[in-house]
Amino acid sequence: MHLSRFSRVQLAHLPTPLEFLENLSRTLGGPNIYIKRDDCTGLATGGNKTRKLEFLIADALDKGADIVITQGAVQSNHARQTVAAALKYGMACEILLENRTESSEHDYLESGNVFLDKLFGARVTHFPKNTDMDQEMEARAEELRSEGKNPYVIPGGGSNEIGALGYVDCALETLTQANDMGLRIDHFVTATGSAGTQAGLVVGLEATHSQIPLLGIGVRAPKQEQEEKVYHLACKTAEYMGIPGVVDRDKVIADSNYVGGGYGVPSDSMVEAVTLMAREEAILMDPVYSGKGLAGLIDYIRNGRFEENQNIVFLHTGGSAALFGYLDAFKLA
């Protein structure tokens, strides 16, 4: 696969580390756990969206955009990285935030990622739960066009066939690192929400015939809905790359048993997972994506779903800034 055929800007610090979690592996008494540190991508405290934005921002520039619009939940890591990426390349940015948790807590509404959005200079607009955010983005884009602007609309999570290229690239990067380390990867695990990360990874892993199964731990939608969303985007991404048909439906697996009360709603298992990772490995997870993804991985290990001598790679999607919007979820002494 020749990703250099596609326009791309440089935003991320790559390759991100692939590290062995010795303490956590010993504590859980299961397989060897490795972590792919996409919290270390560098842009605006890092995170997985930076890889996607390298391709999306390049496309915006190719189209002569002068302002970027995107949307997400209130504590959106994607929004924070998008405004930072836009300003790096001289574009304004507008962020539309949906209050999916219906929280009225000041920390949630104004701290963490929201504070950083504003610090980076974004225009931030809030909307209630169940707003049609795609419609709101297009309405705002029309207003900007009437003012003589040329807006570029990025979908939530940066999850379209252009953004997913970032995680095709991540799959290739991880395979190269594993080969150099002499590391046999038996399973790859990631949190999955807007679908772009899992879709890009499965395209990369399948197109290279890696024989590495990918497990998505859902953070929002029910299993069937999430898998169909990922599969649809994986197919679009493969077609966009000129390699249609590389992903079979049975290669897209999502387990949505760890969503808890809903997207962005804290769960006991997430709090335990985030706390355990902090105290065993001094690595900060986020409470929406990587925290729930890790909770799923921990539960799989405790229930013997992986063999003791296997090597598991967990993708850290970043987002620790969101922890400051969830202070009440953590009962710390």
C-alpha positions in Angstrom: 0.0 0.0 0.0 1.4 3.3 -1.1 -0.1 6.0 1.2 2.2 8.6 -0.2 -0.3 8.9 -3.1 -2.6 10.8 -0.8 -2.1 14.4 0.3 -0.8 14.7 3.8 0.5 17.3 6.2 2.8 16.7 9.1 1.2 17.0 12.5 2.1 13.9 14.5 5.2 12.8 16.3 5.7 9.4 14.6 6.2 6.6 15.2 4.5 6.5 18.5 6.0 4.1 21.1 5.0 0.5 21.4 5.7 -0.4 25.0 5.5 -3.5 27.2 3.3 -3.0 30.3 5.3 -5.2 32.7 3.5 -4.1 35.9 0.0 -4.3 34.6 0.7 -7.7 32.9 2.0 -9.1 36.2 -0.9 -7.7 38.2 -3.5 -9.1 35.9 -1.7 -12.4 35.7 -2.7 -13.0 32.1 -1.1 -12.4 28.7 1.7 -10.0 27.9 0.1 -6.5 27.4 1.7 -4.0 25.1 0.4 -0.5 24.5 0.6 1.5 21.3 1.1 5.1 22.6 -1.1 7.2 20.3 -1.5 9.5 23.3 2.0 10.6 22.3 1.2 12.0 18.8 2.2 15.4 20.2 -0.4 17.8 18.8 -2.3 19.7 21.6 -1.6 16.9 24.2 -1.9 14.2 21.6 -4.4 11.5 20.7 -5.5 9.3 17.8 -7.3 12.0 15.8 -4.0 13.6 14.9 -3.2 10.8 12.5 -6.5 11.3 10.8 -6.1 15.1 10.7 -2.8 14.8 8.7 -4.9 13.6 5.7 -8.0 15.7 6.4 -6.2 19.0 6.9 -4.3 18.3 3.7 -7.6 17.8 1.8 -8.9 21.0 3.3 -5.9 22.9 2.0 -6.2 21.2 -1.4 -9.7 22.6 -1.6 -8.7 26.1 -0.6 -10.5 26.1 2.8 -10.0 29.0 5.1 -12.1 27.7 8.0 -12.7 24.2 9.4 -15.9 23.0 11.1 -16.3 19.9 13.1 -18.5 18.4 15.9 -18.3 16.1 18.9 -19.4 15.5 22.4 -18.7 18.2 25.0 -15.4 16.7 26.1 -14.4 15.8 22.5 -10.7 14.9 22.0 -11.3 15.2 18.3 -12.5 18.8 18.6 -9.4 19.8 20.6 -7.0 18.3 18.1 -8.9 19.7 15.1 -8.7 23.3 16.2 -5.0 22.9 16.9 -4.4 21.3 13.5 -6.4 24.0 11.7 -4.5 26.9 13.4 -1.2 25.2 12.6 -2.1 25.6 8.9 -3.6 29.1 9.1 -7.3 28.2 9.2 -9.9 29.3 11.6 -12.0 26.6 13.4 -15.5 26.3 14.7 -16.5 23.5 17.1 -20.0 22.3 17.7 -20.4 20.4 20.9 -23.4 18.1 21.8 -24.1 17.5 25.5 -24.7 13.8 25.1 -24.5 13.1 28.8 -26.9 16.0 29.7 -24.5 17.0 32.5 -24.8 20.5 34.0 -21.5 20.2 35.9 -19.2 23.1 35.4 -16.1 20.9 35.1 -17.7 18.9 32.3 -19.0 21.9 30.4 -16.0 24.2 30.7 -12.9 22.3 31.8 -10.6 19.8 30.1 -11.0 19.7 26.4 -13.5 22.6 26.3 -11.0 24.9 28.0 -8.3 23.9 25.5 -10.7 24.4 22.5 -11.1 28.0 23.6 -7.5 28.5 24.5 -6.5 27.5 21.0 -9.0 30.1 19.7 -11.9 28.0 18.5 -15.5 29.4 18.3 -17.4 26.9 20.4 -21.2 26.4 20.3 -23.1 24.1 22.5 -26.1 22.0 21.6 -28.5 19.7 23.6 -28.5 15.9 23.4 -29.9 14.3 20.2 -29.3 17.3 18.0 -28.7 16.4 14.4 -25.1 17.6 14.5 -24.3 16.9 10.8 -27.3 19.1 9.9 -26.1 21.9 12.2 -22.6 21.7 10.7 -24.0 22.1 7.2 -26.2 24.9 8.3 -23.2 26.8 9.7 -21.2 26.0 6.6 -23.9 27.6 4.5 -23.9 30.7 6.7 -20.1 31.0 6.3 -20.3 30.5 2.5 -22.8 33.4 2.4 -20.2 35.5 4.1 -17.6 34.7 1.5 -15.8 32.0 3.5 -14.7 28.6 2.2 -15.5 26.1 5.0 -14.3 22.5 5.2 -16.5 20.2 7.2 -14.9 17.3 9.1 -17.2 14.6 10.4 -17.3 13.7 14.0 -14.2 11.8 15.0 -12.6 12.6 11.6 -14.2 9.3 10.6 -14.5 9.2 6.8 -12.4 7.4 4.2 -9.9 10.2 4.2 -9.4 10.3 8.0 -9.3 6.5 8.2 -6.1 6.5 6.2 -4.3 7.6 9.4 -5.1 4.3 10.9 -4.2 2.3 7.9 -0.8 3.9 8.4 -0.9 3.1 12.1 -1.4 -0.6 11.3 1.7 -0.5 9.0 3.7 1.4 11.6 2.8 -1.1 14.4 3.6 -4.1 12.2 7.0 -2.6 11.4 7.7 -2.0 15.1 6.7 -5.5 16.0 8.9 -7.0 13.3 11.8 -4.9 14.5 11.2 -6.0 18.1 10.7 -9.7 17.2 7.2 -9.3 18.7 4.5 -11.7 17.7 1.2 -9.9 18.1 -1.7 -12.3 18.8 -4.5 -9.7 19.2 -4.9 -6.0 18.7 -7.5 -4.2 20.9 -8.9 -0.7 20.5 -11.8 1.4 21.7 -14.3 2.1 18.9 -16.8 4.9 18.6 -17.0 7.0 15.4 -15.5 4.0 13.5 -12.5 5.6 11.8 -9.8 4.2 14.0 -11.1 0.6 13.9 -11.9 0.8 10.2 -8.4 2.1 9.2 -6.7 -0.6 11.4 -8.7 -3.5 10.0 -8.0 -2.3 6.4 -4.3 -2.1 7.2 -4.1 -5.4 9.0 -6.1 -7.3 6.4 -4.5 -5.7 3.3 -1.0 -6.8 4.7 -2.3 -10.3 5.5 -1.0 -9.8 9.0 -3.3 -12.6 10.5 -3.7 -10.4 13.6 -7.4 -10.3 14.8 -8.7 -6.9 15.8 -11.1 -6.4 18.7 -13.0 -3.2 19.1 -14.4 -2.3 22.5 -17.5 -0.2 21.8 -18.0 3.1 23.7 -21.4 4.1 22.2 -23.5 2.0 19.9 -24.8 -1.5 20.3 -22.7 -4.3 18.8 -24.6 -4.9 15.5 -24.8 -1.1 14.8 -21.2 -0.5 15.6 -19.9 -3.4 13.5 -21.9 -2.4 10.5 -20.7 1.2 10.8 -17.1 0.1 11.0 -17.5 -2.4 8.1 -19.1 0.2 5.9 -16.3 2.7 6.5 -13.6 0.0 6.1 -15.1 -0.9 2.7 -15.2 2.8 1.6 -11.6 3.3 2.8 -10.4 0.2 0.9 -12.2 1.4 -2.3 -10.7 4.9 -1.8 -7.3 3.3 -1.7 -7.9 1.2 -4.8 -8.0 -2.1 -2.9 -11.7 -3.0 -2.7 -12.8 -6.2 -1.1 -9.8 -6.7 1.3 -12.0 -6.7 4.5 -14.4 -9.6 5.1 -17.4 -8.8 7.3 -16.3 -11.4 9.9 -13.1 -9.5 10.5 -15.0 -6.6 12.0 -15.7 -7.4 15.7 -17.0 -5.0 18.3 -18.0 -5.8 21.9 -20.3 -3.2 23.3 -20.8 -4.7 26.7 -18.6 -2.0 28.4 -20.6 1.2 27.3 -22.3 1.4 30.7 -24.9 4.1 31.0 -24.1 5.6 27.6 -21.5 7.5 25.6 -19.4 9.6 27.9 -21.2 8.4 31.0 -18.7 7.2 33.6 -18.8 3.5 34.6 -17.3 1.7 37.6 -15.2 -0.5 35.4 -13.8 2.6 33.5 -12.9 4.3 36.8 -11.1 1.1 38.0 -9.3 0.7 34.7 -8.1 4.3 34.5 -7.0 4.1 38.2 -5.2 0.8 37.7 -3.3 2.0 34.7 -2.3 5.2 36.5 -1.0 3.4 39.5 0.6 0.4 37.8 2.2 2.1 34.8 1.9 5.9 35.4 0.0 6.2 32.1 -3.1 8.5 31.9 -6.1 7.1 30.0 -9.2 9.1 29.1 -12.7 8.4 30.7 -14.7 8.1 27.4 -12.7 6.0 24.9 -9.4 4.5 26.1 -10.7 4.0 29.7 -13.7 2.0 28.6 -11.6 0.1 26.0 -9.1 -0.8 28.7 -12.0 -1.9 31.0 -13.0 -4.3 28.3 -9.5 -5.6 27.9 -9.1 -6.1 31.6 -12.4 -8.0 31.8 -11.4 -10.2 28.9 -8.2 -11.1 30.7 -9.8 -11.8 34.0 -12.3 -14.1 32.3 -9.6 -16.1 30.5 -10.5 -14.8 27.0 -6.8 -14.5 26.1 -4.2 -17.2 26.7 -1.5 -16.5 29.3 1.4 -16.6 26.8 -0.2 -14.4 24.2 0.9 -10.9 23.3 -1.9 -8.3 23.2 -1.4 -4.8 21.8 -3.8 -2.2 23.2 -4.2 1.1 21.3 -4.1 4.1 23.6 -6.2 6.7 21.8 -5.2 9.6 24.1 -7.5 12.1 25.6 -6.3 12.4 29.2 -7.3 16.1 29.2 -10.9 14.9 29.5 -10.2 13.6 33.0 -10.6 17.1 34.3 -14.2 17.1 33.1 -14.9 14.0 35.2 -13.5 14.8 38.6 -16.7 13.7 40.4 -16.4 10.2 38.9 -13.2 9.5 40.7 -13.5 9.2 44.5 -9.9 10.0 45.3 -8.8 10.5 48.9 
